[in-house]
Amino acid sequence: MQTLSGKRVFISGGAGVIGSELVPLLFEAGCEILVGDLKPRPGAWPGGIRYRQGDLNEMSAGELQAFAPEIFIHLAATFERSTETYGFWEENFRHNVQLSHHLMTLHKDLPGLRRVVFASSYLIYDPGLYSFDAPQLQVRRLSEDDAIFPRNLIGMAKVAHEIELRFLGGFRKDRFTTIIARIYRGYGRGSNCVVSRWIRALLRGEAIQVYRPEGLFDYIYAGETALGLMKLIERPEVQGIINLGNGRARRVSELVEVLRRHFPSMVATTCDSDILFEASEANMDRFRAVTGWIPQRQLEDAIPLIIADERQHLDDAGAKRHGNVMISSAAKKVPLLQRVRQAAAKLHPEIGLIAADASDGALSRHFANTFWHMPLLSNLDAGSLMRACRDRGVTGIVPTRDGELPFFAEHREALAAGGIAVMVSAPQAVQTCLDKLEFAEHCARFGLPAIPTMVQLPSDATGTWVVKERHGAGSQRMGLNLDSVQARAHAQGLRHPVFQEYLGGFREFSADVYVDRQGRMKGCVVRSRDVIENGESQVTTTEDCPALVAMCERLVESLPFYGHIIIQAFVDEAGSVHLIECNPRFGGASSLSIEAGLDSFYWFLLEAQGADLGDYRFLYDPQRRLRQIRHAQDRIEVL
């Protein structure tokens, strides 16, 4: 038996019914743990457990390489009730077949991996062995070498991955060992199994419907399953396929009677059914032989625990629905919508994308799940916006236009109180950044090297100048490299002109930054502005510029930013930074920063659900240079 202290363990589906029992055991054993799950992080877990919320189909190789697991425990799976619905076809493929293949693809070549534990199912055994037309007096004990013929899609997915693991074993047996636990009829706290469903119904005073009360099932409590998996994790020499059940079949009618002891007035209605009578039980001989252990807890012991847990959560509104995310002023910002969609899918497949714009003909309507012909902000207040968002299931808003940032900044606290997060900075930061004169003066007060900005040119001004609007995007009607006469003339055509010295020959950069809820810089990606059109980078390349990253962090510490911001700067030949301006929103070319590892929209959606970003690393290699070329692309639709 090996000690688990200090072992690095990744658990897929670790917040599920079995994982919720297994993770505390591993933590107590001294393991360093990373859990991946669609569900939010359980609140009772210690802070030392790392957590990655989201669809693990979107997990990257970089995330796993950064953690470097020695043990991989694959619990993540999706299940339906005994009879699978037509709609389960796609769900089973994505979250059982595809997910298992994807996660093993990420793991199979990791140099430190030593042990793989896969939670399979007894559903892969040939149902002809244990399903009958009539009730049975004797139960059929299923052994590891019995015939297999998966009885449903779940069983098919499990046996497919068993074969994949067998295949990998032919190439990687010198690197890691594999154990496949075929788990029987599991039940536990927080489950959607028949035991938990019946207990929830009885707590609500409802009758329960019973099908085939004569059926015999091997019920195993999730806490016992977790203990069994621990025994297998501790014994890397144990390989191959092994049953993990209670080893003692119980009739459905026995389960009903155990429940009746706790609910004496319960009503249980026996319903007609055309399903076969099951009579299955795990042969636990091999498990006992290699571990010296078999499960002890029976229905009588475990059901009181589940009742207490369900009673504690009786007043909950049910499973939290994952809301939708809305892009305001979506216009034709298709690359931005695509990045938000990717982030939403990474967190949870149920999150919908809503494009909102004051123009009913906005191109973005063709690239979102739904479109909202949004009223002008002048016709909205926090209350009306909140009602519109609730009607559409919106729980997160990403503003995208400079002109709307003050509105959302002003109302972000009221919206947050109503359960709607907005990726926007505080009003002070928005106001400072949208006013170029105020931004320059702010930088001067905090000792930040911004380009001096003035509203009038000195009478004796020499050299060349940049003239731009004081408020809003800097590219609007900007005059570049003008002498003093030309600069004053150009200023006549602007509403509120400001003047900045023209710094010719210096390299111009943008730095995309994400600032978390605590006001800390989560990550920064610097990119050169190689080709610029209408103030936006058409060609941009990631660059390693530590001086600018350090300056960005200083600027972030000086203002109450939140979310994605863009800092523009020049860097001279000596490597000194000269700040130009800051746009407190996602930019047209900011998609490159997401590709480089600045996962702004995913982080925002996580924080909108209350997650702590301390669990999520900024995976960025400044030496790996990426270039983005922005271009138009057609999309053909079949009507």
C-alpha positions in Angstrom: 0.0 0.0 0.0 1.4 3.4 -1.0 1.1 6.5 1.0 -0.9 9.3 -0.7 0.5 12.2 1.2 1.8 14.8 -1.2 0.4 13.0 -4.3 -1.0 15.3 -6.9 -4.5 14.1 -7.8 -6.9 15.4 -10.5 -10.5 14.3 -10.2 -13.0 14.9 -12.9 -16.6 15.2 -11.7 -15.2 15.6 -8.2 -18.2 17.7 -6.9 -20.6 14.9 -7.8 -22.2 12.3 -5.5 -19.2 10.0 -5.3 -16.6 12.8 -5.6 -18.1 14.7 -2.7 -17.4 11.7 -0.5 -14.0 10.9 -2.1 -12.4 14.4 -2.2 -12.4 14.9 1.7 -10.8 11.5 2.1 -8.0 12.4 -0.3 -7.6 15.7 1.3 -7.3 14.1 4.7 -4.7 11.7 3.3 -2.5 14.7 2.4 -3.1 14.8 -1.4 -2.7 17.9 -3.5 -6.1 18.0 -5.3 -7.4 19.6 -8.4 -11.2 19.0 -9.0 -12.9 19.7 -12.3 -16.7 19.8 -12.4 -19.6 21.7 -14.1 -21.0 22.5 -10.7 -19.8 25.5 -8.5 -17.2 24.7 -5.9 -18.8 23.2 -2.7 -18.8 25.8 0.0 -17.7 23.5 2.7 -14.5 22.4 1.0 -11.2 23.6 2.5 -9.4 26.3 0.6 -6.5 24.0 -0.1 -8.5 22.1 -2.7 -8.0 23.6 -6.1 -11.1 23.9 -8.3 -11.8 24.2 -11.9 -15.5 24.9 -12.7 -16.7 24.3 -16.2 -17.2 21.8 -19.0 -14.1 19.6 -19.0 -14.5 19.1 -22.7 -13.0 22.6 -22.9 -10.1 21.8 -20.6 -6.7 22.6 -22.2 -3.5 20.6 -22.1 -1.8 23.7 -20.5 -4.1 23.5 -17.5 -3.2 19.9 -16.7 0.5 20.4 -17.5 0.5 23.2 -15.0 -0.9 21.0 -12.3 1.1 17.9 -13.3 -1.1 15.2 -11.8 0.3 11.8 -10.7 -3.1 10.3 -10.2 -6.1 10.8 -12.5 -9.6 9.7 -11.1 -12.2 9.9 -13.8 -15.7 10.2 -12.2 -17.3 12.7 -14.5 -20.3 11.3 -16.4 -23.9 12.1 -17.2 -26.8 9.7 -16.5 -30.5 9.4 -17.1 -33.0 7.2 -15.4 -33.5 3.6 -16.3 -35.1 4.5 -19.6 -33.0 6.9 -21.6 -34.8 9.6 -23.6 -34.3 10.4 -27.3 -32.6 13.7 -26.3 -29.9 11.9 -24.4 -28.2 10.9 -27.7 -26.1 14.1 -27.9 -25.7 14.6 -24.2 -24.3 11.1 -23.7 -21.8 11.5 -26.6 -20.5 14.8 -25.4 -20.3 14.2 -21.6 -19.5 10.5 -21.6 -17.9 9.3 -24.9 -16.2 12.6 -26.0 -15.2 13.7 -22.5 -13.5 10.5 -21.5 -11.6 10.4 -24.7 -10.6 14.1 -24.4 -9.4 13.8 -20.8 -7.3 10.7 -21.5 -5.8 12.5 -24.5 -4.7 15.2 -22.2 -3.3 12.8 -19.6 -1.8 9.9 -21.6 1.6 11.6 -22.3 2.0 13.5 -19.1 5.5 12.5 -17.8 4.4 12.4 -14.1 1.2 10.4 -14.5 1.4 7.1 -12.5 -2.2 5.9 -11.9 -5.5 6.1 -13.7 -8.7 5.2 -11.9 -11.9 5.0 -14.1 -15.4 4.8 -12.7 -17.1 2.4 -15.0 -20.5 0.7 -14.5 -22.1 -2.7 -14.2 -24.4 -1.6 -17.0 -21.8 -2.9 -19.5 -22.7 -6.6 -18.5 -25.0 -8.4 -20.8 -28.5 -7.7 -19.5 -29.5 -11.2 -20.5 -27.6 -12.4 -17.5 -29.7 -10.6 -14.9 -32.9 -9.4 -16.6 -36.0 -11.7 -16.6 -39.6 -11.8 -17.6 -40.7 -12.9 -14.1 -39.6 -12.1 -10.5 -36.6 -14.1 -9.4 -36.0 -15.9 -6.1 -32.2 -16.0 -6.6 -30.0 -13.1 -7.6 -27.4 -13.4 -10.4 -23.9 -12.6 -9.1 -22.0 -10.8 -11.9 -18.2 -11.4 -12.1 -15.5 -9.4 -13.9 -15.2 -12.1 -16.6 -18.9 -12.3 -17.4 -20.1 -11.5 -20.9 -20.6 -7.8 -21.8 -23.3 -6.3 -23.9 -24.1 -2.7 -22.8 -27.8 -2.3 -22.2 -27.9 1.4 -22.9 -26.0 4.4 -24.1 -24.3 4.9 -20.7 -23.1 1.4 -20.7 -21.8 1.8 -24.3 -19.8 4.9 -23.3 -18.3 3.1 -20.3 -17.2 0.0 -22.3 -15.8 2.2 -25.1 -13.6 4.0 -22.6 -12.6 0.7 -21.0 -11.4 -0.4 -24.5 -9.5 2.9 -24.9 -7.7 2.4 -21.6 -6.8 -1.2 -22.6 -5.4 0.2 -25.9 -3.3 2.8 -24.0 -2.1 0.1 -21.6 -0.3 -1.5 -24.6 1.8 1.6 -25.0 2.0 3.3 -21.6 2.1 0.4 -19.1 5.7 1.4 -18.2 4.4 4.9 -17.2 1.1 4.4 -15.4 -1.2 1.7 -14.2 -4.9 1.6 -14.7 -7.8 0.3 -12.6 -11.4 0.1 -13.9 -14.0 -0.1 -11.2 -17.4 -1.3 -12.4 -19.7 0.4 -9.9 -23.2 -0.9 -9.2 -26.5 0.9 -8.3 -25.1 3.9 -6.6 -27.0 6.3 -4.3 -26.0 9.1 -2.0 -26.4 12.6 -0.8 -27.4 15.1 -3.5 -28.1 12.4 -6.0 -30.8 12.2 -8.6 -31.1 8.4 -8.1 -34.4 6.8 -7.1 -33.5 6.8 -3.4 -32.9 10.5 -3.3 -35.9 11.3 -5.5 -38.2 9.3 -3.3 -36.9 10.9 -0.2 -37.4 14.4 -1.6 -41.0 13.5 -2.6 -41.7 12.1 0.8 -40.3 15.2 2.6 -42.7 17.2 0.4 -45.6 15.0 1.5 -46.0 13.4 -1.9 -46.7 9.8 -2.8 -44.0 7.7 -4.5 -44.5 5.5 -7.5 -42.9 2.0 -7.4 -42.1 0.0 -10.4 -41.2 -3.7 -10.2 -41.0 -4.0 -6.4 -39.7 -7.6 -6.8 -36.6 -6.3 -8.6 -33.2 -7.1 -6.9 -30.5 -4.4 -7.1 -27.0 -4.1 -5.6 -27.4 -0.7 -3.9 -24.0 0.8 -2.9 -23.8 4.1 -0.9 -21.6 6.8 -2.4 -19.5 7.0 0.8 -18.8 3.2 0.5 -17.9 3.7 -3.2 -15.5 6.4 -2.2 -13.8 4.2 0.4 -13.6 1.4 -2.2 -11.9 3.8 -4.6 -9.5 4.8 -2.0 -8.4 1.2 -1.5 -7.8 0.9 -5.2 -5.9 4.2 -5.4 -3.6 3.1 -2.5 -2.7 -0.1 -4.4 -1.1 0.8 -7.7 -0.2 -2.9 -8.2 -4.0 -3.7 -8.6 -4.8 -3.3 -12.3 -7.5 -4.2 -14.8 -11.2 -4.5 -14.1 -12.8 -5.0 -10.7 -16.4 -5.0 -9.4 -17.3 -2.4 -6.8 -20.7 -3.0 -5.3 -22.3 -3.7 -2.0 -22.2 -7.5 -2.7 -25.7 -7.9 -1.3 -28.7 -7.4 -3.5 -31.9 -5.9 -2.0 -35.4 -5.9 -3.4 -37.1 -2.6 -4.3 -39.8 -3.6 -1.8 -37.2 -3.7 0.9 -36.0 -0.2 0.1 -39.7 1.0 0.3 -40.0 -0.6 3.7 -36.8 1.1 5.0 -38.3 4.4 3.9 -41.6 3.6 5.6 -39.8 3.4 9.0 -38.9 7.1 8.6 -42.1 8.1 6.9 -44.9 6.0 8.6 -47.7 7.7 6.7 -46.1 7.4 3.3 -48.2 6.5 0.3 -46.4 4.1 -2.2 -48.3 3.3 -5.3 -47.3 0.2 -7.3 -47.4 1.0 -11.0 -47.7 -1.3 -14.0 -44.6 -1.5 -16.1 -43.3 -3.4 -19.1 -39.6 -3.3 -18.0 -37.9 -6.6 -17.2 -37.3 -7.8 -13.6 -33.7 -7.2 -12.6 -31.8 -9.5 -10.3 -28.2 -8.5 -10.2 -25.4 -8.5 -7.5 -21.7 -7.8 -7.6 -19.3 -10.6 -7.1 -16.9 -8.9 -4.7 -14.5 -11.8 -4.4 -11.7 -10.2 -6.3 -12.1 -6.9 -4.5 -12.0 -8.5 -1.1 -8.9 -10.6 -2.1 -6.8 -7.6 -3.3 -7.9 -5.0 -0.7 -9.1 -7.0 2.3 -12.2 -4.8 2.4 -15.9 -4.8 1.3 -18.6 -2.2 1.9 -20.3 -2.3 5.3 -23.0 0.4 5.2 -26.4 -0.8 4.1 -29.7 0.9 3.2 -30.7 1.0 6.8 -27.5 2.9 7.7 -27.3 5.3 4.8 -30.9 6.4 4.3 -31.0 8.4 7.6 -27.9 10.3 6.3 -29.6 11.1 3.0 -32.9 12.2 4.7 -31.0 14.6 7.0 -29.1 16.0 4.0 -32.3 16.4 1.9 -34.2 17.9 4.9 -31.4 20.5 5.3 -31.8 21.5 1.6 -35.6 21.2 1.5 -36.2 24.9 1.2 -33.7 25.4 -1.7 -35.2 26.5 -4.9 -33.5 23.5 -6.6 -30.5 23.3 -8.7 -29.1 26.6 -9.7 -29.9 27.5 -13.3 -27.0 28.9 -15.3 -28.2 32.2 -16.7 -27.5 33.8 -20.0 -24.9 36.4 -20.9 -25.8 39.5 -22.8 -23.5 41.6 -25.1 -24.7 45.2 -25.3 -24.1 47.4 -28.3 -23.2 44.1 -30.1 -23.5 45.7 -33.6 -21.2 43.7 -35.8 -18.7 42.6 -33.1 -18.8 39.0 -34.3 -15.3 38.0 -33.0 -16.2 39.3 -29.6 -19.5 37.3 -29.6 -17.6 34.2 -30.6 -15.2 34.6 -27.7 -18.0 35.0 -25.2 -19.7 32.0 -26.7 -16.6 29.9 -26.2 -16.3 31.1 -22.6 -19.9 30.3 -21.9 -19.6 26.8 -23.4 -16.4 26.3 -21.3 -18.3 27.0 -18.1 -21.7 25.3 -18.8 -23.4 24.2 -22.0 -26.7 25.7 -20.8 -25.5 29.3 -20.8 -27.1 31.2 -23.8 -25.6 34.2 -25.7 -27.8 37.2 -26.2 -26.8 40.0 -28.6 -28.4 43.4 -27.7 -28.3 46.5 -29.9 -30.4 49.6 -30.5 -30.4 48.7 -34.2 -32.8 46.0 -35.2 -30.6 45.1 -38.2 -27.4 44.5 -36.2 -25.3 41.8 -37.8 -24.7 40.3 -34.4 -28.3 38.9 -34.3 -27.1 36.1 -36.6 -24.4 35.0 -34.2 -26.2 34.7 -30.9 -28.8 32.4 -29.5 -31.3 35.3 -29.3 -31.3 39.0 -30.1 -32.8 41.9 -28.1 -33.7 45.1 -30.0 -32.6 47.1 -27.0 -34.0 50.6 -26.3 -31.6 53.5 -26.2 -29.9 53.9 -22.8 -31.5 57.3 -22.4 -34.9 55.4 -22.2 -33.6 52.9 -19.6 -32.9 53.0 -15.9 -31.6 50.2 -13.6 -35.1 48.9 -12.8 -36.3 48.6 -16.4 -33.0 47.1 -17.5 -33.2 44.6 -14.7 -36.7 43.5 -15.6 -35.7 43.1 -19.2 -32.7 41.0 -18.2 -34.8 38.8 -15.9 -37.3 38.2 -18.7 -34.4 36.9 -20.8 -32.6 35.0 -18.0 -29.6 37.3 -18.2 -27.2 37.0 -15.2 -24.2 38.6 -16.9 -23.7 41.7 -19.1 -20.6 42.7 -21.2 -20.8 46.3 -22.3 -18.7 47.0 -25.5 -19.0 50.7 -26.3 -17.3 53.6 -24.7 -20.5 55.7 -24.6 -22.4 53.1 -22.5 -19.8 52.5 -19.9 -20.8 55.3 -17.6 -24.4 54.1 -17.6 -23.4 50.5 -16.6 -20.8 51.7 -14.2 -23.4 53.9 -12.4 -25.9 51.0 -12.1 -23.6 48.0 -11.7 -24.2 47.8 -7.9 -28.0 47.9 -8.3 -27.8 45.2 -11.0 -25.5 43.1 -8.9 -28.0 43.2 -6.0 -30.5 41.8 -8.5 -28.3 38.9 -9.5 -26.9 40.5 -12.7 -23.1 40.9 -12.9 -21.7 43.5 -15.3 -18.1 43.4 -16.6 -17.5 47.1 -16.0 -15.2 49.2 -13.8 -16.4 51.5 -11.0 -17.6 55.0 -12.1 -14.4 56.7 -11.0 -12.2 54.5 -13.2 -14.6 54.8 -16.2 -14.7 58.6 -15.9 -10.9 58.9 -15.5 -10.2 56.7 -18.5 -12.8 58.2 -20.9 -11.4 61.7 -20.2 -7.8 61.9 -21.7 -6.9 65.0 -19.8 -8.1 63.6 -16.5 -6.2 60.3 -17.3 -3.0 62.1 -17.9 -3.4 64.2 -14.7 -4.3 61.1 -12.7 -1.1 59.4 -13.9 1.0 62.4 -13.0 -0.4 62.4 -9.4 0.5 58.7 -9.0 4.0 59.0 -10.7 2.9 57.1 -13.8 4.7 58.1 -17.0 1.8 59.2 -19.2 2.2 61.4 -22.2 1.5 65.0 -21.1 -1.9 66.2 -22.3 -3.2 69.8 -22.6 -6.3 71.6 -23.8 -4.3 74.4 -25.4 -1.0 74.6 -27.2 1.6 77.0 -25.8 2.0 80.1 -28.0 5.6 79.1 -28.6 4.9 75.5 -29.2 7.4 73.7 -31.6 7.7 70.2 -32.8 4.8 68.0 -33.9 1.6 67.1 -32.2 -1.3 64.7 -31.9 -4.8 66.3 -31.7 -7.7 64.2 -30.6 -11.1 64.3 -28.8 -10.8 64.7 -25.1 -13.6 62.2 -24.5 -14.3 58.8 -26.0 -12.2 56.7 -28.3 -8.9 58.3 -29.2 -9.1 57.5 -32.9 -12.1 59.7 -33.5 -11.1 62.4 -36.0 -7.5 62.3 -34.7 -4.8 64.5 -36.2 -1.4 62.9 -36.3 2.1 64.4 -36.6 0.9 67.9 -37.1 3.0 71.1 -36.6 1.6 73.7 -34.3 -0.3 75.6 -37.0 -1.8 72.4 -38.4 -2.7 71.2 -34.9 -4.6 74.4 -34.0 -6.4 74.3 -37.3 -7.3 70.6 -36.8 -8.6 71.3 -33.3 -11.2 73.7 -34.7 -13.1 70.7 -36.1 -13.2 68.9 -32.8 -15.7 69.4 -29.9 -13.3 69.1 -27.0 -9.7 68.9 -28.4 -6.6 67.9 -26.4 -3.0 68.0 -27.5 -0.2 65.5 -27.0 3.3 65.6 -28.1 3.9 63.3 -31.1 6.5 60.6 -30.3 7.7 59.4 -33.6 9.7 56.3 -34.0 8.6 54.6 -30.8 6.9 51.2 -30.8 3.2 51.3 -29.9 1.7 48.6 -27.8 -1.6 47.5 -26.3 -1.8 45.6 -23.1 -4.9 43.6 -22.4 -5.5 43.2 -18.7 -8.1 41.4 -16.6 -8.8 42.8 -13.1 -10.6 40.6 -10.6 -13.3 41.4 -8.1 -10.6 42.2 -5.5 -9.1 44.8 -7.9 -6.0 42.7 -8.6 -4.4 42.2 -12.0 -5.2 38.6 -12.8 -3.2 38.6 -16.0 -1.7 40.8 -18.7 -0.9 40.2 -22.4 1.2 42.8 -24.3 0.8 43.0 -28.1 2.4 45.2 -30.7 0.1 47.3 -32.9 1.6 46.3 -36.3 -1.0 47.6 -38.7 -3.6 50.1 -37.5 -6.9 51.0 -39.2 -9.4 53.4 -37.7 -7.6 53.2 -34.4 -7.8 49.4 -34.1 -5.0 46.8 -34.8 -5.7 44.9 -37.9 -2.4 43.0 -37.4 -1.1 42.5 -33.8 1.5 40.3 -32.3 2.1 39.2 -28.7 5.3 40.5 -27.2 7.4 40.0 -24.0 7.5 43.4 -22.4 8.0 43.2 -18.6 8.3 46.9 -18.2 4.9 47.5 -19.6 3.3 44.7 -17.6 4.8 46.2 -14.4 3.4 49.6 -15.4 0.0 48.1 -16.0 0.0 46.6 -12.5 0.8 50.0 -11.0 -2.1 51.6 -13.0 -4.5 48.9 -11.9 -3.6 49.6 -8.3 -4.4 53.3 -8.7 -8.0 53.0 -9.9 -11.0 50.8 -9.1 -11.0 48.8 -12.3 -12.9 45.6 -12.9 -13.0 43.2 -15.8 -11.1 43.6 -19.1 -9.3 46.8 -19.8 -6.8 47.8 -22.5 -3.8 50.0 -21.8 -2.1 51.7 -24.7 1.5 52.9 -24.5 4.7 53.7 -26.4 8.0 52.1 -25.5 11.1 54.1 -26.5 14.5 52.8 -27.5 15.7 52.7 -23.9 12.7 50.5 -22.9 10.9 53.3 -21.0 7.1 53.2 -21.0 5.0 56.2 -22.0 1.3 55.6 -21.2 -1.1 56.9 -23.8 -4.6 56.0 -22.6 -6.7 53.3 -21.1 -9.9 51.8 -22.5 -11.9 50.1 -19.7 -13.5 47.5 -22.0 -12.7 44.6 -24.3 -11.3 45.9 -27.6 -11.5 45.0 -31.3 -8.2 43.2 -31.3 -8.3 41.8 -27.8 -9.3 38.3 -29.0 -5.5 37.6 -29.4 -5.1 38.0 -25.7 -7.7 35.3 -25.0 -5.9 33.0 -27.4 -2.7 33.7 -25.5 -4.2 32.8 -22.1 -6.0 35.9 -20.8 -9.4 34.1 -20.3 -11.3 37.3 -19.5 -14.9 36.2 -20.4 -14.5 32.8 -18.7 -13.2 34.5 -15.6 -16.0 37.1 -15.6 -18.6 34.3 -15.9 -17.0 32.4 -13.0 -17.0 35.5 -10.8 -20.6 36.2 -11.8 -21.4 32.9 -10.2 -19.4 33.7 -7.1 -16.2 31.7 -7.9 -12.8 32.7 -6.5 -10.4 33.1 -9.3 -7.6 32.1 -7.0 -8.4 28.5 -8.2 -7.7 29.5 -11.8 -4.2 30.1 -13.1 -3.2 32.6 -15.8 -1.5 30.2 -18.2 0.6 32.4 -20.4 4.1 32.0 -22.0 5.4 35.4 -23.1 8.0 33.6 -25.2 5.4 32.0 -27.3 4.6 34.7 -29.9 1.2 34.7 -31.5 0.0 37.0 -34.4 -3.6 37.9 -35.2 -4.7 39.2 -38.6 -8.2 40.5 -38.6 -10.2 39.9 -41.8 -13.8 39.6 -43.0 -15.2 36.0 -43.3 -18.4 34.8 -45.0 -20.8 32.4 -43.4 -23.3 30.4 -45.4 -26.6 29.2 -43.9 -29.0 26.6 -45.2 -32.5 28.1 -45.2 
